Amino acid sequence: MKVLFFVLLLAWGLGVVYSLSRRPPPGFAAAGPLRSAVELEFLSDLSFQRNGRPGHEQRILAAILAEIEQARRFIIVDMFLFNTIGGRQVLDPDLPSPVASLTEALLNARRVRPELAILFLTDEINTGYGSYPEPHLERLVAHGAVVVPVDLSRLPDSNILYSGLWRPLLQWFPAADRVRLPNPFAAEAPAMSLGSYLRLLNFKANHRKLLITERAAVVSSGNIHDASARHSNIAFRVVSGEIIADLVASELAAVRFSGHDFTFPAGALPSVAAATPAAAGAAGLAPPRVRLLTESAIKKALLGALAATGAGDRIWLAQFYLTDRQVMAALVAAAHRGVAVRLIIDPSRHAFGRNKYGIPNLSSAARLREQAGEKMEIRWYDTQGEQFHAKLIMIESGRVTAAAAGGDPQAEPESRLPRELLAGAEVLIIGGSANFTRRNLAGYNLETCLEIRAGSADPVAGEAGDFFNRLWTNRDANYTLAYGELAQPGLVKKIVSSWQEFSGLGTF
């Protein structure tokens, strides 16, 4: 028995060393150049209460379906959750199955244009980590689409305490073994094998949610997933050949490190030209620019933007999960510098029909209030079984407004915004798939976000600003609750949340 224990301990130690020494796959943590956007549109899905009755606004899927209809050369979809499991319990009569809608749109596009290339990247979660097929993905393959489950074993290990044992020993259990266990995602879902459970416990994901065609891209926080159909989400639709080429290159890198090859039709891809300075717009402000951020590059850009803020600026944040300690510290520091900080966060009380008991966001919000006090304003999204699944931050610079009106930004000693931001943009926005957690921002999941820089008069800045103001003031419906309306977490919840964030032994 002692020998067995020693062997297991040695194997675990070697596995930990191996996990810590592994390098991310090629194409990981990309930070693209700023690209001029021909068109840039902010989109949102919202669930809310109006006059005591539930209401929904759905714009993201409609935009995706419209782009599929207009695609002529290729379509790339990358979607973390894409299945109907658990959907019957949450789909309202006025909300059709998003999974069926997207599948039919892709199949119809293929029927009308047989030469259309379709590439679909997804996550092993949709097949129970290899325990069963996903019928909609099977239909797409049958009609000529290329479906690539991203090889999660190539991603860094966030759950190092477990993955240290999984890498040398447990990964060899086959996904098709005969030991069957209840599905953790829904009671009516197919059972999962022991081997699949062992893969699941690594807690890693291809967490991206996007669509790309030769014409446009939609980068979103929302999954095409029946059980997520009522979630509130955000997205950006961008028309620009250069940013599309950047997004395609990022997706093809994931295809290649997953052991697949995909060849586009000749001439299908837009060329990647060198980034050129944007022409000056009204009042000397540059038109909106956008760049690709993936994985840990998202955190680097986010922390840089937060550190650059100063008195007179305002930070708006809408988040499903907020636990990353560095991001939280940067928000607190900004509040103490005189930045107006307003957060709208999910209360962590619902997860596909199950209770989450406030973990982790009640603890995170309490920590922020303890450190920033009344200098930071927090509101909860008033969820009713669904989730506030947005992943968005917007920084408004009051000092740039003064500069645009004739002031000299370099003459202001307190100015901290980056020089290129002072020279043009008044609003900096980062949004996409990434929660503000260690797993999402430190390079353990695949993530895709866009960073946008725009003048305050630009439509995309107005749309994003109106989104925040509408939710903050409960304009036209009940969206958010005051911070004090939800109970504060006890010590046990704080300890559990902190341990899960630090160790990776959790779902965020």
C-alpha positions as a printed NumPy array, in Angstrom:
array([[  0.   ,   0.   ,   0.   ],
       [  2.853,   2.372,   0.826],
       [  4.493,   1.568,  -2.495],
       [  1.261,   2.339,  -4.359],
       [  0.893,   5.628,  -2.498],
       [  4.487,   6.564,  -3.305],
       [  4.001,   5.714,  -6.992],
       [  0.834,   7.803,  -7.169],
       [  2.523,  10.696,  -5.375],
       [  5.501,  10.506,  -7.727],
       [  3.241,  10.356, -10.776],
       [  1.286,  13.354,  -9.507],
       [  4.473,  15.323,  -8.866],
       [  5.797,  14.58 , -12.345],
       [  2.425,  15.487, -13.813],
       [  2.419,  18.839, -12.004],
       [  5.937,  19.607, -13.246],
       [  4.903,  18.664, -16.781],
       [  1.751,  20.795, -16.601],
       [  3.604,  23.821, -15.295],
       [  6.333,  23.533, -17.936],
       [  4.031,  23.211, -20.963],
       [  3.847,  26.091, -23.403],
       [  0.572,  27.273, -24.921],
       [ -0.122,  26.117, -28.485],
       [  0.726,  28.326, -31.498],
       [ -1.632,  31.248, -32.025],
       [ -2.455,  31.526, -28.322],
       [ -2.79 ,  34.961, -26.632],
       [ -3.04 ,  37.   , -29.821],
       [ -3.135,  40.799, -29.722],
       [ -3.777,  42.128, -33.198],
       [ -3.086,  45.604, -34.568],
       [ -5.755,  48.29 , -34.559],
       [ -7.919,  48.035, -37.677],
       [-10.269,  50.596, -39.145],
       [-13.884,  49.385, -39.041],
       [-16.13 ,  49.977, -42.051],
       [-19.163,  49.222, -39.868],
       [-19.304,  48.519, -36.158],
       [-22.51 ,  47.686, -34.309],
       [-23.233,  46.896, -30.669],
       [-25.867,  44.185, -30.065],
       [-27.514,  42.837, -26.939],
       [-29.966,  40.206, -25.737],
       [-31.926,  41.028, -22.596],
       [-34.379,  39.246, -20.324],
       [-36.252,  41.444, -17.858],
       [-39.485,  42.106, -15.999],
       [-41.921,  44.71 , -17.292],
       [-45.161,  45.407, -15.423],
       [-44.726,  42.14 , -13.553],
       [-44.391,  40.052, -16.718],
       [-41.255,  38.577, -18.298],
       [-39.916,  40.2  , -21.436],
       [-37.152,  39.395, -23.906],
       [-35.171,  41.225, -26.55 ],
       [-33.176,  39.04 , -28.936],
       [-30.812,  40.683, -31.435],
       [-27.611,  38.624, -31.498],
       [-28.882,  35.417, -33.107],
       [-30.838,  37.453, -35.67 ],
       [-27.612,  39.234, -36.675],
       [-25.778,  35.899, -36.961],
       [-28.507,  34.39 , -39.129],
       [-28.507,  37.474, -41.368],
       [-24.756,  37.175, -41.935],
       [-25.091,  33.473, -42.742],
       [-27.682,  34.324, -45.393],
       [-25.314,  36.829, -46.994],
       [-22.202,  34.62 , -46.89 ],
       [-20.95 ,  33.557, -50.322],
       [-17.473,  32.103, -49.757],
       [-17.099,  30.734, -46.248],
       [-18.641,  30.588, -42.782],
       [-16.727,  29.929, -39.57 ],
       [-18.634,  29.304, -36.348],
       [-16.839,  28.824, -33.04 ],
       [-19.242,  28.042, -30.209],
       [-18.561,  26.759, -26.709],
       [-22.1  ,  25.534, -25.938],
       [-24.081,  24.163, -28.864],
       [-26.668,  21.594, -27.807],
       [-30.321,  21.278, -26.805],
       [-29.742,  19.604, -23.428],
       [-31.884,  21.216, -20.731],
       [-33.567,  23.524, -23.219],
       [-37.129,  22.293, -22.785],
       [-37.202,  23.61 , -19.215],
       [-36.247,  27.184, -20.146],
       [-37.471,  27.841, -23.682],
       [-40.57 ,  30.021, -23.747],
       [-43.151,  29.534, -26.507],
       [-41.941,  32.775, -28.135],
       [-38.297,  31.663, -28.103],
       [-37.497,  29.056, -30.77 ],
       [-34.565,  26.696, -30.35 ],
       [-31.416,  28.71 , -31.176],
       [-29.511,  25.485, -31.901],
       [-32.113,  24.336, -34.442],
       [-32.3  ,  27.833, -35.957],
       [-28.548,  28.07 , -36.52 ],
       [-28.337,  24.506, -37.837],
       [-31.116,  25.08 , -40.373],
       [-29.567,  28.37 , -41.474],
       [-26.212,  26.69 , -42.118],
       [-27.799,  23.748, -43.936],
       [-29.93 ,  26.043, -46.065],
       [-26.902,  28.139, -46.957],
       [-25.113,  24.963, -47.993],
       [-28.061,  23.81 , -50.114],
       [-28.354,  27.137, -51.918],
       [-24.583,  27.545, -52.354],
       [-22.961,  24.07 , -52.428],
       [-19.512,  25.617, -52.873],
       [-19.817,  27.453, -49.528],
       [-17.148,  26.283, -47.085],
       [-18.416,  25.786, -43.515],
       [-16.054,  25.301, -40.569],
       [-17.519,  24.744, -37.092],
       [-15.233,  24.728, -34.039],
       [-16.732,  23.591, -30.769],
       [-16.025,  22.147, -27.333],
       [-16.088,  18.574, -26.05 ],
       [-18.784,  19.535, -23.544],
       [-21.395,  19.224, -26.317],
       [-20.689,  15.509, -26.715],
       [-20.346,  14.816, -22.998],
       [-16.555,  14.743, -23.51 ],
       [-16.919,  11.911, -25.991],
       [-19.771,   9.949, -24.39 ],
       [-22.447,  10.614, -27.019],
       [-22.956,  12.414, -30.351],
       [-24.487,  15.861, -30.732],
       [-27.244,  15.415, -33.383],
       [-27.047,  18.899, -34.881],
       [-23.299,  18.688, -35.333],
       [-23.776,  15.255, -36.91 ],
       [-26.229,  16.746, -39.42 ],
       [-23.761,  19.463, -40.337],
       [-21.021,  16.898, -40.966],
       [-23.399,  14.84 , -43.113],
       [-23.964,  17.883, -45.325],
       [-20.323,  18.701, -45.883],
       [-19.435,  20.994, -42.988],
       [-16.119,  20.473, -41.219],
       [-16.668,  20.161, -37.453],
       [-13.597,  20.446, -35.211],
       [-13.798,  19.686, -31.475],
       [-10.89 ,  21.699, -30.116],
       [ -8.211,  19.526, -28.498],
       [ -8.497,  20.695, -24.888],
       [ -5.454,  18.688, -23.854],
       [ -3.314,  21.256, -25.706],
       [ -4.524,  24.042, -23.423],
       [ -2.726,  24.93 , -20.176],
       [ -4.006,  23.323, -16.972],
       [ -5.993,  25.584, -14.643],
       [ -6.941,  22.788, -12.22 ],
       [ -3.353,  21.868, -11.509],
       [ -4.101,  19.769,  -8.402],
       [ -6.197,  17.415, -10.51 ],
       [ -4.518,  17.695, -13.9  ],
       [ -1.206,  16.73 , -12.339],
       [ -2.668,  13.253, -11.819],
       [ -4.776,  13.228, -14.998],
       [ -1.874,  13.829, -17.373],
       [  0.3  ,  10.812, -16.405],
       [ -2.467,   8.382, -15.422],
       [ -6.159,   9.218, -15.786],
       [ -6.229,  10.491, -19.361],
       [ -5.809,   6.931, -20.616],
       [ -9.319,   5.942, -19.543],
       [-11.298,   5.664, -22.802],
       [-14.305,   7.945, -23.303],
       [-16.291,   4.916, -24.467],
       [-15.796,   2.813, -21.333],
       [-18.811,   0.927, -20.006],
       [-19.036,   2.635, -16.625],
       [-21.921,   5.115, -16.981],
       [-22.696,   7.968, -14.595],
       [-25.507,  10.559, -14.448],
       [-25.004,  13.584, -16.673],
       [-24.109,  16.627, -14.514],
       [-25.613,  19.103, -16.998],
       [-29.249,  17.928, -17.056],
       [-31.244,  15.002, -15.681],
       [-32.657,  14.061, -19.094],
       [-29.265,  14.151, -20.832],
       [-27.5  ,  10.935, -21.841],
       [-25.297,   9.307, -19.23 ],
       [-21.569,   9.974, -19.337],
       [-18.744,   7.485, -19.099],
       [-16.15 ,   7.479, -16.355],
       [-13.472,   8.425, -18.882],
       [-15.518,  11.46 , -19.941],
       [-15.962,  12.545, -16.331],
       [-12.215,  12.355, -15.86 ],
       [-11.729,  14.67 , -18.862],
       [-14.396,  17.084, -17.604],
       [-12.621,  17.555, -14.249],
       [ -9.739,  19.359, -15.94 ],
       [-12.119,  22.363, -16.104],
       [-10.897,  23.819, -19.372],
       [-12.794,  24.96 , -22.419],
       [-12.854,  26.36 , -25.903],
       [-14.952,  29.223, -24.554],
       [-15.196,  31.309, -27.744],
       [-18.517,  32.457, -29.229],
       [-18.295,  33.955, -32.707],
       [-19.242,  33.816, -36.366],
       [-17.032,  34.903, -39.271],
       [-17.835,  35.222, -42.972],
       [-15.868,  36.881, -45.75 ],
       [-18.036,  39.978, -45.206],
       [-18.432,  40.418, -41.432],
       [-17.883,  38.931, -37.998],
       [-20.039,  38.715, -34.874],
       [-18.042,  38.359, -31.633],
       [-20.329,  37.6  , -28.717],
       [-20.63 ,  36.691, -25.056],
       [-23.579,  34.411, -25.848],
       [-23.674,  30.73 , -26.666],
       [-26.02 ,  29.267, -29.285],
       [-27.51 ,  26.919, -26.732],
       [-31.119,  26.129, -25.893],
       [-30.674,  26.204, -22.127],
       [-28.991,  29.618, -22.491],
       [-31.686,  31.105, -24.723],
       [-32.996,  33.523, -22.07 ],
       [-29.599,  34.751, -20.92 ],
       [-28.685,  38.416, -21.316],
       [-25.65 ,  38.858, -23.584],
       [-23.679,  41.352, -25.661],
       [-22.02 ,  41.17 , -29.078],
       [-20.308,  43.275, -31.713],
       [-20.864,  42.994, -35.45 ],
       [-17.908,  44.34 , -37.395],
       [-17.402,  44.778, -41.138],
       [-13.721,  45.051, -42.027],
       [-11.566,  42.807, -44.178],
       [ -8.493,  43.222, -41.999],
       [-10.077,  42.303, -38.665],
       [-11.825,  39.381, -40.361],
       [ -8.454,  38.104, -41.546],
       [ -7.104,  38.414, -37.985],
       [-10.068,  36.437, -36.61 ],
       [ -9.721,  33.756, -39.288],
       [ -6.02 ,  33.337, -38.535],
       [ -6.834,  32.857, -34.847],
       [ -9.443,  30.212, -35.611],
       [ -7.203,  28.333, -38.043],
       [ -4.497,  28.178, -35.376],
       [ -6.973,  26.33 , -33.121],
       [ -7.897,  24.012, -35.999],
       [ -4.251,  23.144, -36.611],
       [ -3.267,  22.494, -32.992],
       [ -6.36 ,  20.276, -32.714],
       [ -4.886,  18.029, -35.431],
       [ -7.157,  19.071, -38.306],
       [ -6.55 ,  20.708, -41.656],
       [ -8.956,  23.056, -43.376],
       [ -8.4  ,  24.627, -46.771],
       [-10.429,  27.609, -47.885],
       [-11.553,  27.952, -51.505],
       [ -9.148,  29.967, -53.638],
       [ -9.65 ,  33.685, -53.112],
       [-12.059,  33.228, -50.227],
       [ -9.953,  34.908, -47.552],
       [ -9.518,  38.675, -47.276],
       [ -5.935,  39.882, -47.37 ],
       [ -4.22 ,  41.079, -44.219],
       [ -2.849,  44.496, -45.092],
       [ -0.586,  46.41 , -42.787],
       [ -2.503,  48.508, -40.29 ],
       [ -2.804,  52.043, -41.639],
       [ -3.52 ,  55.183, -39.639],
       [ -7.182,  56.078, -39.722],
       [ -8.209,  59.363, -41.284],
       [ -9.307,  62.078, -38.884],
       [-13.041,  62.36 , -38.386],
       [-15.28 ,  65.069, -36.976],
       [-13.685,  67.357, -34.371],
       [-10.307,  65.767, -35.073],
       [-11.358,  62.391, -33.651],
       [-10.385,  59.208, -35.471],
       [-13.14 ,  56.89 , -36.706],
       [-13.634,  53.717, -34.632],
       [-10.838,  51.188, -34.635],
       [-10.898,  47.615, -33.463],
       [ -8.386,  44.896, -32.671],
       [ -8.459,  41.219, -31.801],
       [ -7.576,  40.065, -28.287],
       [ -7.468,  36.413, -27.225],
       [ -6.668,  34.58 , -23.983],
       [ -4.151,  36.329, -21.692],
       [ -3.755,  39.227, -24.145],
       [ -7.252,  40.266, -23.026],
       [ -6.053,  40.669, -19.439],
       [ -2.959,  42.599, -20.452],
       [ -5.033,  45.091, -22.451],
       [ -7.66 ,  45.314, -19.715],
       [ -5.199,  46.016, -16.903],
       [ -3.403,  48.571, -19.051],
       [ -6.642,  50.398, -19.787],
       [ -7.71 ,  50.395, -16.131],
       [ -4.311,  51.62 , -14.939],
       [ -4.497,  54.492, -17.437],
       [ -7.679,  55.985, -15.974],
       [ -7.775,  59.025, -13.736],
       [-10.098,  61.568, -12.172],
       [-12.813,  62.624, -14.6  ],
       [-13.023,  59.227, -16.301],
       [-15.791,  56.674, -15.886],
       [-15.686,  52.877, -15.961],
       [-18.769,  50.836, -16.784],
       [-18.549,  47.079, -16.306],
       [-21.126,  44.357, -17.041],
       [-19.984,  40.878, -16.025],
       [-21.239,  37.355, -15.493],
       [-18.247,  36.353, -13.328],
       [-15.897,  38.801, -11.606],
       [-13.197,  37.103,  -9.524],
       [ -9.77 ,  37.946, -10.973],
       [ -7.836,  39.543,  -8.114],
       [ -5.689,  41.796, -10.31 ],
       [ -8.706,  43.15 , -12.178],
       [-10.556,  43.753,  -8.904],
       [ -7.526,  45.53 ,  -7.436],
       [ -7.304,  47.712, -10.56 ],
       [-10.973,  48.669, -10.215],
       [-10.48 ,  49.579,  -6.548],
       [ -7.372,  51.618,  -7.365],
       [ -9.26 ,  53.471, -10.101],
       [-12.075,  54.31 ,  -7.691],
       [ -9.571,  55.721,  -5.202],
       [ -8.046,  57.879,  -7.983],
       [-11.417,  59.546,  -8.496],
       [-12.655,  57.469, -11.425],
       [-16.415,  56.914, -11.43 ],
       [-16.742,  53.107, -11.301],
       [-20.116,  51.463, -11.945],
       [-20.544,  47.691, -12.014],
       [-23.535,  45.608, -13.133],
       [-22.962,  41.972, -12.249],
       [-24.836,  38.696, -12.147],
       [-25.826,  37.742,  -8.576],
       [-24.678,  34.11 ,  -9.043],
       [-27.99 ,  32.658,  -7.97 ],
       [-29.095,  30.641, -11.028],
       [-27.384,  28.064, -13.253],
       [-29.647,  26.125, -15.623],
       [-32.296,  25.393, -13.03 ],
       [-29.903,  24.992, -10.116],
       [-29.032,  27.369,  -7.288],
       [-25.502,  28.773,  -7.016],
       [-25.997,  30.424,  -3.588],
       [-24.163,  33.6  ,  -4.559],
       [-20.814,  31.975,  -5.384],
       [-18.686,  33.718,  -6.525],
       [-20.104,  37.187,  -7.208],
       [-21.615,  37.979,  -3.795],
       [-18.161,  37.443,  -2.317],
       [-16.448,  39.451,  -5.047],
       [-18.823,  42.389,  -4.667],
       [-18.428,  42.382,  -0.88 ],
       [-14.649,  42.43 ,  -1.281],
       [-14.85 ,  45.385,  -3.67 ],
       [-17.126,  47.35 ,  -1.347],
       [-14.888,  46.629,   1.636],
       [-11.894,  48.033,  -0.243],
       [-13.519,  50.891,  -2.185],
       [-16.55 ,  51.73 ,  -0.053],
       [-19.011,  54.193,  -1.545],
       [-16.459,  55.221,  -4.161],
       [-17.587,  52.216,  -6.206],
       [-21.217,  51.739,  -7.245],
       [-22.574,  48.211,  -7.753],
       [-25.93 ,  46.975,  -8.974],
       [-27.133,  43.396,  -9.427],
       [-28.911,  42.228, -12.539],
       [-32.339,  41.018, -11.405],
       [-32.211,  37.519, -12.883],
       [-35.316,  35.335, -12.854],
       [-33.829,  31.893, -13.516],
       [-31.641,  33.042, -16.403],
       [-28.156,  34.579, -16.207],
       [-26.737,  38.027, -16.834],
       [-24.109,  36.603, -19.164],
       [-22.562,  39.834, -20.479],
       [-18.769,  40.265, -20.605],
       [-18.195,  43.952, -21.314],
       [-16.246,  46.949, -20.05 ],
       [-16.404,  50.527, -21.321],
       [-14.07 ,  53.334, -20.232],
       [-15.187,  56.891, -20.939],
       [-12.558,  59.601, -20.744],
       [-13.853,  62.941, -19.52 ],
       [-10.401,  64.444, -20.063],
       [-10.367,  63.56 , -23.758],
       [-13.65 ,  65.445, -24.149],
       [-11.925,  68.558, -22.78 ],
       [ -9.004,  68.037, -25.143],
       [-11.309,  67.693, -28.136],
       [-12.909,  71.007, -27.175],
       [ -9.562,  72.782, -27.445],
       [ -7.596,  71.74 , -24.368],
       [ -4.125,  70.274, -24.423],
       [ -4.236,  66.739, -22.957],
       [ -0.487,  66.706, -22.368],
       [ -0.81 ,  69.851, -20.256],
       [ -2.932,  67.958, -17.73 ],
       [ -0.529,  66.412, -15.147],
       [ -3.139,  63.922, -13.935],
       [ -3.761,  62.499, -17.402],
       [ -3.002,  58.787, -17.47 ],
       [ -4.696,  57.555, -20.624],
       [ -2.458,  56.062, -23.326],
       [ -1.091,  58.617, -25.779],
       [ -2.823,  56.977, -28.767],
       [ -6.127,  57.026, -26.884],
       [ -5.706,  60.708, -26.033],
       [ -4.954,  61.421, -29.675],
       [ -8.256,  60.039, -30.872],
       [-10.666,  57.893, -28.933],
       [-12.807,  59.005, -26.026],
       [-14.253,  55.562, -25.343],
       [-12.428,  52.253, -24.975],
       [-14.528,  49.075, -25.012],
       [-13.494,  45.457, -24.488],
       [-16.136,  42.767, -24.958],
       [-16.539,  39.177, -26.07 ],
       [-16.371,  35.727, -24.521],
       [-14.102,  36.283, -21.507],
       [-15.364,  36.418, -17.94 ],
       [-13.104,  38.399, -15.633],
       [-11.754,  35.339, -13.828],
       [ -8.376,  33.673, -13.528],
       [ -9.399,  30.84 , -15.838],
       [-10.695,  33.176, -18.54 ],
       [ -8.   ,  35.854, -18.382],
       [ -4.811,  34.012, -17.411],
       [ -4.641,  31.868, -20.537],
       [ -6.341,  28.606, -19.58 ],
       [ -9.39 ,  28.753, -21.879],
       [ -9.64 ,  29.766, -25.505],
       [-11.257,  33.228, -25.486],
       [-11.957,  35.899, -28.107],
       [-12.71 ,  39.555, -27.41 ],
       [-12.587,  42.78 , -29.392],
       [-11.033,  46.006, -28.166],
       [-12.755,  49.055, -29.649],
       [-11.602,  52.663, -29.574],
       [-14.108,  55.268, -30.68 ],
       [-15.176,  58.846, -30.215],
       [-18.045,  59.454, -27.854],
       [-20.177,  60.63 , -30.797],
       [-19.641,  57.377, -32.683],
       [-22.758,  55.152, -32.901],
       [-21.061,  52.15 , -31.271],
       [-20.129,  54.276, -28.243],
       [-23.678,  55.587, -28.052],
       [-25.185,  52.095, -28.312],
       [-22.943,  50.659, -25.598],
       [-23.483,  53.688, -23.377],
       [-27.241,  53.47 , -23.798],
       [-27.078,  49.778, -22.836],
       [-25.411,  50.619, -19.531],
       [-27.605,  53.618, -18.745],
       [-30.784,  51.726, -19.544],
       [-29.918,  48.907, -17.158],
       [-28.561,  51.21 , -14.452],
       [-31.673,  53.439, -14.324],
       [-34.217,  50.665, -15.051],
       [-35.475,  52.676, -17.971],
       [-38.631,  51.094, -19.48 ],
       [-38.394,  47.845, -17.424],
       [-36.944,  46.278, -14.264],
       [-33.363,  45.252, -15.003],
       [-31.185,  45.829, -11.934],
       [-31.329,  45.89 ,  -8.15 ],
       [-29.48 ,  48.107,  -5.686],
       [-26.417,  46.548,  -4.078],
       [-28.022,  46.33 ,  -0.64 ],
       [-31.024,  44.322,  -1.854],
       [-29.12 ,  41.019,  -1.868],
       [-27.734,  39.379,   1.243],
       [-24.013,  39.566,   1.884],
       [-22.049,  36.303,   1.827],
       [-20.863,  34.614,   4.978],
       [-17.277,  33.676,   5.734],
       [-17.68 ,  30.146,   4.351],
       [-18.79 ,  31.432,   0.938],
       [-15.891,  33.864,   0.853],
       [-13.441,  31.064,   1.592],
       [-14.999,  28.732,  -0.991],
       [-14.997,  31.424,  -3.696],
       [-11.39 ,  32.394,  -3.004],
       [-10.204,  28.79 ,  -2.972],
       [-11.959,  27.938,  -6.245],
       [-10.479,  30.998,  -7.949],
       [ -6.962,  30.273,  -6.669],
       [ -6.896,  26.511,  -7.194],
       [ -8.965,  26.084, -10.352],
       [-11.238,  23.635,  -8.506],
       [-14.443,  25.328,  -9.653],
       [-16.567,  26.203, -12.626],
       [-15.278,  29.775, -13.052]])
